[in-house]
């Protein structure tokens, strides 16, 4: 694959992640994670390790939001062989059961790996930039 094809594949990984959120589909969303992935939110002192744990935590969290919509845009993608780093920016809308709307804007600092020939997130670290 050319570097542009690799970058497109990583961009499609990010798009699939958002699609999984927007469709509330754990299979789509879970397919974006490597087996030994880490998903963390340092400012809340949250760190989840392993694909199965990450998917279980996400499934439980999604129960608290009757509606969620997420879009993401990469700021950069750097590829080094079968590893890559990416920074992406997110805009989300989430609704709590009482109707309260949350509209966080955030940043993910990502590490990706090729696992069985397919790009996956090996680490996602979220920082809230604005909003709740």
BABAVEX-858128 format. One line per field, with one value per atom (N, C-alpha, C, CB): residue number from 1; residue in three letters; chain; atom name; x, y, z. Coordinates in nm, 3 decimals. Atoms other than C-alpha are relative to their C-alpha. Glycine has a CB too. Example, Ala and Ser with C-alpha at 12.3 -4.5 7.8 and 13.67 -1.06 7.14 Angstrom:
<pts>
i	c(1, 1, 1, 1, 2, 2, 2, 2) .
aa	c(ala, ala, ala, ala, ser, ser, ser, ser) .
ch	c(A, A, A, A, A, A, A, A) .
at	c(N, CA, C, CB, N, CA, C, CB) .
xx	c(0.089, 1.230, 0.090, -0.099, -0.082, 1.367, -0.077, 0.041) .
yy	c(-0.119, -0.450, 0.120, 0.003, -0.119, -0.106, 0.109, 0.046) .
zz	c(0.000, 0.780, 0.000, 0.125, -0.006, 0.714, 0.073, -0.142) .
</pts>
This chain:
<pts>
i	c(1, 1, 1, 1, 2, 2, 2, 2, 3, 3, 3, 3, 4, 4, 4, 4, 5, 5, 5, 5, 6, 6, 6, 6, 7, 7, 7, 7, 8, 8, 8, 8, 9, 9, 9, 9, 10, 10, 10, 10, 11, 11, 11, 11, 12, 12, 12, 12, 13, 13, 13, 13, 14, 14, 14, 14, 15, 15, 15, 15, 16, 16, 16, 16, 17, 17, 17, 17, 18, 18, 18, 18, 19, 19, 19, 19, 20, 20, 20, 20, 21, 21, 21, 21, 22, 22, 22, 22, 23, 23, 23, 23, 24, 24, 24, 24, 25, 25, 25, 25, 26, 26, 26, 26, 27, 27, 27, 27, 28, 28, 28, 28, 29, 29, 29, 29, 30, 30, 30, 30, 31, 31, 31, 31, 32, 32, 32, 32, 33, 33, 33, 33, 34, 34, 34, 34, 35, 35, 35, 35, 36, 36, 36, 36, 37, 37, 37, 37, 38, 38, 38, 38, 39, 39, 39, 39, 40, 40, 40, 40, 41, 41, 41, 41, 42, 42, 42, 42, 43, 43, 43, 43, 44, 44, 44, 44, 45, 45, 45, 45, 46, 46, 46, 46, 47, 47, 47, 47, 48, 48, 48, 48, 49, 49, 49, 49, 50, 50, 50, 50, 51, 51, 51, 51, 52, 52, 52, 52, 53, 53, 53, 53, 54, 54, 54, 54, 55, 55, 55, 55, 56, 56, 56, 56, 57, 57, 57, 57, 58, 58, 58, 58, 59, 59, 59, 59, 60, 60, 60, 60, 61, 61, 61, 61, 62, 62, 62, 62, 63, 63, 63, 63, 64, 64, 64, 64, 65, 65, 65, 65, 66, 66, 66, 66, 67, 67, 67, 67, 68, 68, 68, 68, 69, 69, 69, 69, 70, 70, 70, 70, 71, 71, 71, 71, 72, 72, 72, 72, 73, 73, 73, 73, 74, 74, 74, 74, 75, 75, 75, 75, 76, 76, 76, 76, 77, 77, 77, 77, 78, 78, 78, 78, 79, 79, 79, 79, 80, 80, 80, 80, 81, 81, 81, 81, 82, 82, 82, 82, 83, 83, 83, 83, 84, 84, 84, 84, 85, 85, 85, 85, 86, 86, 86, 86, 87, 87, 87, 87, 88, 88, 88, 88, 89, 89, 89, 89, 90, 90, 90, 90, 91, 91, 91, 91, 92, 92, 92, 92, 93, 93, 93, 93, 94, 94, 94, 94, 95, 95, 95, 95, 96, 96, 96, 96, 97, 97, 97, 97, 98, 98, 98, 98, 99, 99, 99, 99, 100, 100, 100, 100, 101, 101, 101, 101, 102, 102, 102, 102, 103, 103, 103, 103, 104, 104, 104, 104, 105, 105, 105, 105, 106, 106, 106, 106, 107, 107, 107, 107, 108, 108, 108, 108, 109, 109, 109, 109, 110, 110, 110, 110, 111, 111, 111, 111, 112, 112, 112, 112, 113, 113, 113, 113, 114, 114, 114, 114, 115, 115, 115, 115, 116, 116, 116, 116, 117, 117, 117, 117, 118, 118, 118, 118, 119, 119, 119, 119, 120, 120, 120, 120, 121, 121, 121, 121, 122, 122, 122, 122, 123, 123, 123, 123, 124, 124, 124, 124, 125, 125, 125, 125, 126, 126, 126, 126, 127, 127, 127, 127, 128, 128, 128, 128, 129, 129, 129, 129, 130, 130, 130, 130, 131, 131, 131, 131, 132, 132, 132, 132) .
aa	c(unk, unk, unk, unk, unk, unk, unk, unk, unk, unk, unk, unk, unk, unk, unk, unk, unk, unk, unk, unk, unk, unk, unk, unk, unk, unk, unk, unk, unk, unk, unk, unk, unk, unk, unk, unk, unk, unk, unk, unk, unk, unk, unk, unk, unk, unk, unk, unk, unk, unk, unk, unk, unk, unk, unk, unk, unk, unk, unk, unk, unk, unk, unk, unk, unk, unk, unk, unk, unk, unk, unk, unk, unk, unk, unk, unk, unk, unk, unk, unk, unk, unk, unk, unk, unk, unk, unk, unk, unk, unk, unk, unk, unk, unk, unk, unk, unk, unk, unk, unk, unk, unk, unk, unk, unk, unk, unk, unk, unk, unk, unk, unk, unk, unk, unk, unk, unk, unk, unk, unk, unk, unk, unk, unk, unk, unk, unk, unk, unk, unk, unk, unk, unk, unk, unk, unk, unk, unk, unk, unk, unk, unk, unk, unk, unk, unk, unk, unk, unk, unk, unk, unk, unk, unk, unk, unk, unk, unk, unk, unk, unk, unk, unk, unk, unk, unk, unk, unk, unk, unk, unk, unk, unk, unk, unk, unk, unk, unk, unk, unk, unk, unk, unk, unk, unk, unk, unk, unk, unk, unk, unk, unk, unk, unk, unk, unk, unk, unk, unk, unk, unk, unk, unk, unk, unk, unk, unk, unk, unk, unk, unk, unk, unk, unk, unk, unk, unk, unk, unk, unk, unk, unk, unk, unk, unk, unk, unk, unk, unk, unk, unk, unk, unk, unk, unk, unk, unk, unk, unk, unk, unk, unk, unk, unk, unk, unk, unk, unk, unk, unk, unk, unk, unk, unk, unk, unk, unk, unk, unk, unk, unk, unk, unk, unk, unk, unk, unk, unk, unk, unk, unk, unk, unk, unk, unk, unk, unk, unk, unk, unk, unk, unk, unk, unk, unk, unk, unk, unk, unk, unk, unk, unk, unk, unk, unk, unk, unk, unk, unk, unk, unk, unk, unk, unk, unk, unk, unk, unk, unk, unk, unk, unk, unk, unk, unk, unk, unk, unk, unk, unk, unk, unk, unk, unk, unk, unk, unk, unk, unk, unk, unk, unk, unk, unk, unk, unk, unk, unk, unk, unk, unk, unk, unk, unk, unk, unk, unk, unk, unk, unk, unk, unk, unk, unk, unk, unk, unk, unk, unk, unk, unk, unk, unk, unk, unk, unk, unk, unk, unk, unk, unk, unk, unk, unk, unk, unk, unk, unk, unk, unk, unk, unk, unk, unk, unk, unk, unk, unk, unk, unk, unk, unk, unk, unk, unk, unk, unk, unk, unk, unk, unk, unk, unk, unk, unk, unk, unk, unk, unk, unk, unk, unk, unk, unk, unk, unk, unk, unk, unk, unk, unk, unk, unk, unk, unk, unk, unk, unk, unk, unk, unk, unk, unk, unk, unk, unk, unk, unk, unk, unk, unk, unk, unk, unk, unk, unk, unk, unk, unk, unk, unk, unk, unk, unk, unk, unk, unk, unk, unk, unk, unk, unk, unk, unk, unk, unk, unk, unk, unk, unk, unk, unk, unk, unk, unk, unk, unk, unk, unk, unk, unk, unk, unk, unk, unk, unk, unk, unk, unk, unk, unk, unk, unk, unk, unk, unk, unk, unk, unk, unk, unk, unk, unk, unk, unk, unk, unk, unk, unk, unk, unk, unk, unk, unk, unk, unk, unk, unk, unk, unk, unk, unk, unk, unk, unk, unk, unk, unk) .
ch	c(A, A, A, A, A, A, A, A, A, A, A, A, A, A, A, A, A, A, A, A, A, A, A, A, A, A, A, A, A, A, A, A, A, A, A, A, A, A, A, A, A, A, A, A, A, A, A, A, A, A, A, A, A, A, A, A, A, A, A, A, A, A, A, A, A, A, A, A, A, A, A, A, A, A, A, A, A, A, A, A, A, A, A, A, A, A, A, A, A, A, A, A, A, A, A, A, A, A, A, A, A, A, A, A, A, A, A, A, A, A, A, A, A, A, A, A, A, A, A, A, A, A, A, A, A, A, A, A, A, A, A, A, A, A, A, A, A, A, A, A, A, A, A, A, A, A, A, A, A, A, A, A, A, A, A, A, A, A, A, A, A, A, A, A, A, A, A, A, A, A, A, A, A, A, A, A, A, A, A, A, A, A, A, A, A, A, A, A, A, A, A, A, A, A, A, A, A, A, A, A, A, A, A, A, A, A, A, A, A, A, A, A, A, A, A, A, A, A, A, A, A, A, A, A, A, A, A, A, A, A, A, A, A, A, A, A, A, A, A, A, A, A, A, A, A, A, A, A, A, A, A, A, A, A, A, A, A, A, A, A, A, A, A, A, A, A, A, A, A, A, A, A, A, A, A, A, A, A, A, A, A, A, A, A, A, A, A, A, A, A, A, A, A, A, A, A, A, A, A, A, A, A, A, A, A, A, A, A, A, A, A, A, A, A, A, A, A, A, A, A, A, A, A, A, A, A, A, A, A, A, A, A, A, A, A, A, A, A, A, A, A, A, A, A, A, A, A, A, A, A, A, A, A, A, A, A, A, A, A, A, A, A, A, A, A, A, A, A, A, A, A, A, A, A, A, A, A, A, A, A, A, A, A, A, A, A, A, A, A, A, A, A, A, A, A, A, A, A, A, A, A, A, A, A, A, A, A, A, A, A, A, A, A, A, A, A, A, A, A, A, A, A, A, A, A, A, A, A, A, A, A, A, A, A, A, A, A, A, A, A, A, A, A, A, A, A, A, A, A, A, A, A, A, A, A, A, A, A, A, A, A, A, A, A, A, A, A, A, A, A, A, A, A, A, A, A, A, A, A, A, A, A, A, A, A, A, A, A, A, A, A, A, A, A, A, A, A, A, A, A, A, A, A, A, A, A, A, A, A, A, A, A, A, A, A, A, A, A, A, A, A, A, A, A, A, A, A, A) .
at	c(N, CA, C, CB, N, CA, C, CB, N, CA, C, CB, N, CA, C, CB, N, CA, C, CB, N, CA, C, CB, N, CA, C, CB, N, CA, C, CB, N, CA, C, CB, N, CA, C, CB, N, CA, C, CB, N, CA, C, CB, N, CA, C, CB, N, CA, C, CB, N, CA, C, CB, N, CA, C, CB, N, CA, C, CB, N, CA, C, CB, N, CA, C, CB, N, CA, C, CB, N, CA, C, CB, N, CA, C, CB, N, CA, C, CB, N, CA, C, CB, N, CA, C, CB, N, CA, C, CB, N, CA, C, CB, N, CA, C, CB, N, CA, C, CB, N, CA, C, CB, N, CA, C, CB, N, CA, C, CB, N, CA, C, CB, N, CA, C, CB, N, CA, C, CB, N, CA, C, CB, N, CA, C, CB, N, CA, C, CB, N, CA, C, CB, N, CA, C, CB, N, CA, C, CB, N, CA, C, CB, N, CA, C, CB, N, CA, C, CB, N, CA, C, CB, N, CA, C, CB, N, CA, C, CB, N, CA, C, CB, N, CA, C, CB, N, CA, C, CB, N, CA, C, CB, N, CA, C, CB, N, CA, C, CB, N, CA, C, CB, N, CA, C, CB, N, CA, C, CB, N, CA, C, CB, N, CA, C, CB, N, CA, C, CB, N, CA, C, CB, N, CA, C, CB, N, CA, C, CB, N, CA, C, CB, N, CA, C, CB, N, CA, C, CB, N, CA, C, CB, N, CA, C, CB, N, CA, C, CB, N, CA, C, CB, N, CA, C, CB, N, CA, C, CB, N, CA, C, CB, N, CA, C, CB, N, CA, C, CB, N, CA, C, CB, N, CA, C, CB, N, CA, C, CB, N, CA, C, CB, N, CA, C, CB, N, CA, C, CB, N, CA, C, CB, N, CA, C, CB, N, CA, C, CB, N, CA, C, CB, N, CA, C, CB, N, CA, C, CB, N, CA, C, CB, N, CA, C, CB, N, CA, C, CB, N, CA, C, CB, N, CA, C, CB, N, CA, C, CB, N, CA, C, CB, N, CA, C, CB, N, CA, C, CB, N, CA, C, CB, N, CA, C, CB, N, CA, C, CB, N, CA, C, CB, N, CA, C, CB, N, CA, C, CB, N, CA, C, CB, N, CA, C, CB, N, CA, C, CB, N, CA, C, CB, N, CA, C, CB, N, CA, C, CB, N, CA, C, CB, N, CA, C, CB, N, CA, C, CB, N, CA, C, CB, N, CA, C, CB, N, CA, C, CB, N, CA, C, CB, N, CA, C, CB, N, CA, C, CB, N, CA, C, CB, N, CA, C, CB, N, CA, C, CB, N, CA, C, CB, N, CA, C, CB, N, CA, C, CB, N, CA, C, CB, N, CA, C, CB, N, CA, C, CB, N, CA, C, CB, N, CA, C, CB, N, CA, C, CB, N, CA, C, CB, N, CA, C, CB, N, CA, C, CB, N, CA, C, CB) .
xx	c(0.084, 0.000, 0.087, -0.095, -0.069, 0.112, -0.030, -0.042, 0.021, 0.138, -0.140, 0.108, 0.134, -0.183, -0.108, -0.022, 0.097, -0.368, -0.001, 0.033, -0.008, -0.244, -0.071, 0.148, 0.068, -0.360, -0.151, 0.051, 0.144, -0.699, -0.056, -0.027, 0.046, -0.728, -0.012, 0.096, 0.007, -0.655, -0.115, 0.133, 0.115, -0.906, -0.131, 0.002, 0.119, -1.162, -0.020, 0.010, 0.009, -1.081, -0.070, 0.141, 0.062, -1.172, -0.147, 0.075, 0.139, -1.488, -0.085, -0.007, 0.073, -1.589, -0.026, 0.080, 0.017, -1.537, -0.122, 0.128, 0.113, -1.778, -0.131, 0.024, 0.120, -2.025, -0.050, 0.027, 0.040, -2.025, -0.068, 0.120, 0.063, -2.104, -0.138, 0.088, 0.125, -2.374, -0.107, 0.024, 0.095, -2.535, -0.024, 0.052, 0.010, -2.493, 0.026, -0.138, -0.028, -2.339, 0.135, -0.002, -0.123, -2.085, 0.088, -0.033, -0.081, -1.975, 0.081, -0.090, -0.073, -1.884, 0.106, -0.098, -0.090, -1.730, 0.114, -0.077, -0.100, -1.550, 0.101, -0.066, -0.090, -1.399, 0.118, -0.076, -0.106, -1.179, 0.117, -0.055, -0.099, -0.978, 0.088, -0.068, -0.091, -0.671, -0.026, 0.149, 0.027, -0.676, 0.055, 0.060, -0.063, -0.442, -0.008, 0.145, 0.015, -0.572, -0.013, -0.121, 0.019, -0.577, -0.088, 0.138, 0.090, -0.857, 0.002, -0.149, -0.015, -0.793, -0.054, 0.144, 0.043, -0.930, 0.077, -0.159, -0.089, -0.642, -0.059, 0.129, 0.050, -0.824, -0.107, -0.058, 0.095, -1.084, 0.062, -0.126, -0.074, -0.818, -0.064, 0.007, 0.060, -0.983, 0.096, -0.138, -0.084, -0.781, -0.056, 0.150, 0.052, -0.928, 0.096, -0.142, -0.097, -0.710, -0.062, 0.124, 0.048, -0.794, -0.131, -0.017, 0.117, -1.050, -0.131, 0.015, 0.124, -1.309, -0.044, 0.019, 0.032, -1.292, -0.049, 0.122, 0.038, -1.311, -0.141, 0.099, 0.134, -1.619, -0.105, -0.009, 0.094, -1.789, -0.024, 0.051, 0.013, -1.719, -0.084, 0.141, 0.076, -1.854, -0.147, 0.058, 0.140, -2.171, -0.072, -0.008, 0.061, -2.239, -0.018, 0.086, 0.008, -2.165, -0.113, 0.134, 0.102, -2.396, -0.141, 0.014, 0.132, -2.688, -0.046, 0.001, 0.031, -2.670, -0.031, 0.112, 0.022, -2.722, -0.102, 0.133, 0.100, -3.049, 0.036, -0.135, -0.043, -2.889, 0.145, -0.091, -0.139, -2.527, 0.029, 0.102, -0.046, -2.384, 0.143, -0.093, -0.141, -2.012, 0.054, 0.081, -0.077, -1.804, 0.145, -0.058, -0.142, -1.425, 0.075, 0.059, -0.086, -1.160, 0.145, -0.030, -0.141, -0.795, 0.075, 0.067, -0.090, -0.541, 0.125, 0.035, -0.114, -0.254, -0.002, 0.134, -0.022, -0.169, 0.146, -0.099, -0.139, 0.194, 0.014, 0.098, -0.014, 0.280, 0.148, -0.067, -0.135, 0.592, -0.013, 0.074, 0.017, 0.564, -0.139, 0.102, 0.128, 0.288, -0.052, 0.012, 0.046, 0.246, -0.030, 0.107, 0.035, 0.090, -0.044, -0.111, 0.055, 0.002, -0.093, 0.113, 0.098, -0.292, -0.053, -0.117, 0.074, -0.443, -0.130, 0.080, 0.129, -0.814, -0.081, -0.077, 0.087, -1.074, -0.144, 0.016, 0.137, -1.428, -0.098, -0.014, 0.116, -1.759, -0.110, -0.043, 0.103, -2.029, -0.122, 0.053, 0.124, -2.387, -0.049, -0.108, 0.053, -2.517, -0.117, 0.109, 0.117, -2.852, -0.010, -0.130, 0.018, -2.894, -0.146, 0.047, 0.139, -3.211, -0.097, -0.006, 0.088, -3.347, -0.015, 0.052, 0.010, -3.310, 0.113, -0.128, -0.114, -2.995, 0.091, 0.079, -0.091, -2.775, 0.143, -0.045, -0.143, -2.398, 0.058, 0.070, -0.061, -2.186, 0.152, -0.062, -0.145, -1.821, 0.073, 0.052, -0.096, -1.545, 0.130, 0.020, -0.115, -1.242, 0.111, -0.041, -0.117, -0.909, 0.040, 0.118, -0.057, -0.787, 0.143, -0.084, -0.137, -0.418, 0.005, 0.110, 0.015, -0.408, 0.131, -0.100, -0.102, -0.167, -0.076, 0.098, 0.064, -0.264, 0.104, -0.067, -0.086, -0.122, -0.075, 0.045, 0.060, -0.178, -0.008, 0.084, 0.024, -0.332, -0.068, -0.086, 0.051, -0.387, -0.029, -0.128, 0.010, -0.336, -0.099, -0.036, 0.101, -0.597, 0.039, -0.141, -0.031, -0.544, -0.102, 0.003, 0.081, -0.675, 0.057, -0.005, -0.049, -0.652, 0.068, -0.115, -0.067, -0.392, -0.004, 0.146, 0.016, -0.432, -0.075, 0.139, 0.071, -0.679, 0.001, -0.148, -0.007, -0.626, -0.081, 0.148, 0.093, -0.910, 0.026, -0.142, -0.006, -0.881, -0.120, 0.133, 0.113, -1.185, 0.054, -0.102, -0.048, -1.119, -0.100, 0.031, 0.105, -1.453, -0.131, -0.015, 0.132, -1.796, 0.008, -0.065, 0.007, -1.910, -0.008, -0.120) .
yy	c(-0.120, 0.000, 0.125, 0.000, -0.129, 0.354, 0.070, 0.088, -0.076, 0.602, 0.063, 0.110, -0.058, 0.769, -0.105, 0.067, 0.108, 0.435, -0.038, -0.123, 0.030, 0.367, 0.108, -0.012, -0.109, 0.711, -0.008, 0.137, 0.015, 0.653, -0.113, -0.027, 0.112, 0.319, 0.041, -0.120, -0.048, 0.490, 0.098, 0.067, -0.092, 0.764, -0.080, 0.096, 0.085, 0.491, -0.067, -0.106, 0.052, 0.342, 0.101, -0.032, -0.107, 0.675, 0.016, 0.133, -0.012, 0.698, -0.116, 0.006, 0.118, 0.342, 0.012, -0.130, -0.023, 0.431, 0.090, 0.065, -0.093, 0.726, -0.065, 0.128, 0.068, 0.515, -0.096, -0.075, 0.090, 0.259, 0.075, -0.074, -0.082, 0.534, 0.044, 0.124, -0.056, 0.690, -0.107, 0.074, 0.111, 0.352, -0.077, -0.094, 0.071, 0.240, -0.148, 0.023, 0.137, -0.075, -0.044, -0.013, 0.045, -0.247, -0.083, -0.081, 0.079, -0.477, 0.091, -0.093, -0.095, -0.187, 0.070, 0.104, -0.077, 0.018, -0.088, 0.061, 0.090, -0.280, -0.047, -0.118, 0.046, -0.374, 0.094, -0.017, -0.098, -0.065, -0.018, 0.140, 0.015, -0.184, -0.123, -0.009, 0.115, -0.407, -0.082, 0.046, 0.090, -0.700, 0.053, -0.136, -0.049, -0.534, 0.151, -0.045, -0.146, -0.180, 0.062, 0.036, -0.084, 0.096, 0.117, 0.050, -0.115, 0.355, 0.078, -0.045, -0.076, 0.634, 0.141, 0.003, -0.138, 0.964, 0.054, 0.014, -0.036, 1.102, 0.102, 0.053, -0.103, 1.407, -0.055, 0.117, 0.066, 1.170, -0.122, -0.041, 0.112, 0.916, -0.135, 0.013, 0.122, 0.647, -0.065, 0.030, 0.076, 0.376, -0.141, -0.002, 0.133, 0.064, -0.072, 0.006, 0.077, -0.211, -0.129, -0.032, 0.120, -0.491, 0.023, -0.109, -0.022, -0.498, -0.039, -0.079, 0.047, -0.701, 0.095, -0.142, -0.094, -0.471, 0.132, 0.023, -0.128, -0.160, -0.006, 0.038, 0.013, -0.286, -0.010, -0.123, 0.011, -0.382, 0.134, -0.102, -0.133, -0.039, 0.091, 0.064, -0.083, 0.131, -0.038, -0.015, 0.045, -0.081, 0.052, -0.152, -0.051, 0.015, 0.151, -0.038, -0.147, 0.383, 0.045, 0.058, -0.039, 0.398, -0.012, -0.084, 0.013, 0.289, 0.131, -0.109, -0.127, 0.633, 0.113, 0.040, -0.103, 0.820, -0.049, 0.038, 0.041, 0.776, 0.043, 0.057, -0.047, 0.970, 0.044, 0.117, -0.047, 1.020, 0.016, -0.099, -0.021, 1.165, 0.052, 0.099, -0.037, 1.194, 0.016, -0.106, -0.016, 1.331, 0.027, 0.116, -0.017, 1.335, 0.037, -0.128, -0.046, 1.496, -0.018, 0.150, 0.012, 1.396, 0.132, -0.111, -0.114, 1.671, -0.041, 0.059, 0.057, 1.453, -0.151, 0.059, 0.145, 1.092, -0.022, -0.079, 0.035, 0.973, -0.151, 0.066, 0.144, 0.624, -0.038, -0.051, 0.056, 0.425, -0.152, 0.046, 0.144, 0.077, -0.046, -0.076, 0.053, -0.116, 0.072, -0.148, -0.082, 0.155, 0.139, 0.006, -0.136, 0.499, 0.079, 0.000, -0.089, 0.797, 0.097, 0.076, -0.092, 1.027, 0.088, -0.077, -0.089, 1.328, 0.030, 0.133, -0.032, 1.377, 0.085, -0.129, -0.090, 1.625, -0.046, 0.146, 0.049, 1.533, 0.109, -0.118, -0.079, 1.709, -0.102, 0.108, 0.095, 1.519, 0.072, -0.100, -0.039, 1.566, -0.124, 0.058, 0.111, 1.344, 0.051, -0.064, -0.035, 1.346, -0.097, -0.003, 0.081, 1.224, -0.040, 0.077, 0.043, 1.041, 0.112, -0.109, -0.111, 1.365, 0.107, 0.063, -0.095, 1.545, 0.100, 0.073, -0.092, 1.739, -0.033, -0.009, 0.019, 1.790, 0.035, 0.085, -0.024, 1.764, 0.016, -0.117, -0.026, 1.900, 0.016, 0.126, -0.012, 1.819, 0.007, -0.118, -0.002, 1.904, -0.055, 0.147, 0.064, 1.688, -0.030, -0.124, 0.039, 1.564, -0.141, 0.099, 0.133, 1.206, 0.000, -0.110, 0.029, 1.126, -0.153, 0.057, 0.142, 0.786, -0.065, -0.018, 0.088, 0.505, -0.112, -0.056, 0.104, 0.255, -0.104, 0.059, 0.107, -0.079, -0.079, -0.093, 0.094, -0.317, -0.134, -0.009, 0.128, -0.628, -0.090, 0.016, 0.089, -0.915, 0.076, -0.069, -0.074, -0.671, 0.115, -0.092, -0.107, -0.419, 0.099, -0.060, -0.103, -0.088, -0.005, 0.140, -0.001, -0.084, 0.104, -0.142, -0.086, 0.153, -0.088, 0.084, 0.068, 0.029, 0.085, -0.033, -0.090, 0.334, 0.125, 0.038, -0.126, 0.620, 0.074, -0.024, -0.081, 0.898, 0.127, 0.033, -0.110, 1.153, 0.117, -0.048, -0.125, 1.515, 0.085, 0.078, -0.089, 1.738, 0.141, -0.004, -0.134, 2.072, 0.108, 0.010, -0.097, 2.243, -0.073, 0.105, 0.057, 2.164, -0.116, -0.046, 0.114, 1.873, -0.128, 0.013) .
zz	c(0.000, 0.000, 0.000, 0.122, -0.003, -0.066, 0.132, -0.120, -0.124, 0.222, 0.000, 0.015, 0.007, 0.099, 0.024, -0.137, -0.025, 0.097, 0.147, -0.086, -0.144, 0.451, 0.081, 0.045, -0.071, 0.566, -0.019, -0.050, 0.025, 0.404, 0.086, -0.150, -0.082, 0.584, 0.147, -0.014, -0.139, 0.918, 0.014, 0.042, -0.003, 0.836, 0.003, -0.123, 0.000, 0.762, 0.136, -0.111, -0.136, 1.104, 0.090, 0.054, -0.079, 1.265, -0.037, -0.020, 0.044, 1.056, 0.051, -0.154, -0.048, 1.153, 0.151, -0.031, -0.144, 1.521, 0.023, 0.061, -0.015, 1.486, -0.043, -0.082, 0.045, 1.290, 0.107, -0.131, -0.108, 1.570, 0.114, 0.053, -0.103, 1.822, -0.047, 0.034, 0.049, 1.607, -0.022, -0.129, 0.019, 1.531, 0.129, -0.107, -0.128, 1.893, -0.021, 0.065, 0.040, 1.752, 0.055, -0.155, -0.066, 1.975, -0.093, 0.124, 0.093, 1.693, -0.092, -0.084, 0.085, 1.462, 0.084, -0.063, -0.086, 1.744, 0.050, 0.118, -0.055, 1.894, -0.104, 0.062, 0.105, 1.558, -0.023, -0.129, 0.019, 1.575, 0.097, 0.014, -0.106, 1.877, -0.020, 0.135, -0.001, 1.888, 0.127, -0.008, -0.113, 2.128, 0.132, -0.028, -0.124, 2.383, 0.013, 0.006, 0.005, 2.341, 0.139, -0.083, -0.119, 2.601, -0.040, 0.059, 0.020, 2.622, 0.130, -0.041, -0.123, 2.867, -0.012, 0.042, -0.015, 2.987, 0.120, 0.018, -0.112, 3.195, 0.098, -0.053, -0.091, 3.335, 0.096, -0.080, -0.090, 3.489, 0.068, -0.077, -0.056, 3.592, -0.038, 0.152, 0.052, 3.375, -0.098, -0.068, 0.092, 3.204, -0.010, 0.048, 0.026, 3.047, -0.092, -0.063, 0.079, 2.906, -0.052, 0.084, 0.063, 2.664, -0.074, 0.101, 0.086, 2.385, 0.068, -0.129, -0.063, 2.577, 0.112, 0.057, -0.108, 2.881, -0.057, 0.090, 0.061, 2.662, -0.055, -0.112, 0.057, 2.480, 0.111, -0.091, -0.112, 2.808, 0.068, 0.102, -0.061, 2.959, -0.090, 0.026, 0.095, 2.644, 0.000, -0.142, -0.003, 2.645, 0.123, -0.005, -0.124, 3.007, -0.006, 0.122, 0.007, 2.944, -0.094, -0.048, 0.097, 2.641, 0.055, -0.125, -0.063, 2.861, 0.063, 0.105, -0.064, 3.022, -0.097, 0.087, 0.101, 2.695, -0.103, -0.070, 0.098, 2.503, -0.144, 0.038, 0.132, 2.215, 0.008, -0.050, 0.014, 2.111, -0.149, 0.068, 0.138, 1.791, 0.007, -0.079, -0.003, 1.722, -0.141, 0.076, 0.123, 1.438, 0.041, -0.090, -0.031, 1.422, -0.126, 0.063, 0.109, 1.206, 0.042, -0.036, -0.038, 1.205, -0.019, -0.082, 0.014, 1.265, -0.074, 0.137, 0.073, 1.149, 0.016, 0.051, -0.004, 1.075, -0.040, -0.095, 0.029, 1.093, 0.001, 0.102, 0.013, 0.976, 0.004, -0.131, -0.008, 1.065, -0.007, 0.132, 0.018, 0.919, 0.036, 0.082, -0.044, 1.097, 0.125, 0.028, -0.112, 1.361, -0.054, 0.115, 0.040, 1.335, 0.122, -0.108, -0.102, 1.548, -0.071, 0.078, 0.056, 1.493, 0.113, -0.071, -0.090, 1.661, -0.072, 0.035, 0.060, 1.600, 0.096, -0.037, -0.075, 1.712, -0.015, -0.048, 0.000, 1.809, 0.040, 0.092, -0.042, 1.837, 0.027, -0.110, -0.036, 2.019, 0.056, 0.102, -0.067, 2.124, 0.070, -0.101, -0.077, 2.399, 0.082, 0.091, -0.079, 2.576, 0.117, -0.087, -0.120, 2.932, 0.013, 0.126, -0.016, 3.043, 0.040, 0.102, -0.040, 3.196, -0.107, 0.127, 0.111, 2.861, -0.007, 0.010, 0.001, 2.953, -0.118, 0.133, 0.113, 2.648, 0.039, -0.119, -0.016, 2.661, -0.139, 0.079, 0.130, 2.377, 0.014, -0.065, -0.016, 2.440, -0.134, 0.081, 0.110, 2.197, 0.058, -0.062, -0.059, 2.247, -0.097, 0.066, 0.077, 2.127, 0.041, 0.022, -0.022, 2.091, -0.049, -0.071, 0.041, 2.083, -0.012, 0.103, 0.031, 1.918, -0.042, -0.109, 0.055, 1.854, -0.070, 0.113, 0.080, 1.585, -0.038, -0.126, 0.048, 1.481, -0.107, 0.118, 0.095, 1.195, 0.070, -0.132, -0.065, 1.343, -0.102, 0.130, 0.104, 1.101, -0.130, 0.049, 0.124, 0.814, -0.001, -0.107, -0.007, 0.936, 0.110, 0.027, -0.099, 1.118, 0.112, -0.065, -0.121, 1.476, 0.096, 0.065, -0.106, 1.768, 0.106, 0.063, -0.109, 2.015, 0.127, -0.038, -0.115, 2.239, -0.044, 0.062, 0.021, 2.251, 0.134, -0.053, -0.120, 2.502, -0.026, 0.039, 0.023, 2.527, 0.094, 0.016, -0.078, 2.642, -0.037, -0.026, 0.026, 2.677, -0.022, 0.119, 0.033, 2.510, 0.039, -0.147, -0.032, 2.573, 0.023, -0.113, -0.027, 2.711, 0.096, -0.130, -0.092, 2.918, -0.076, 0.094) .
</pts>
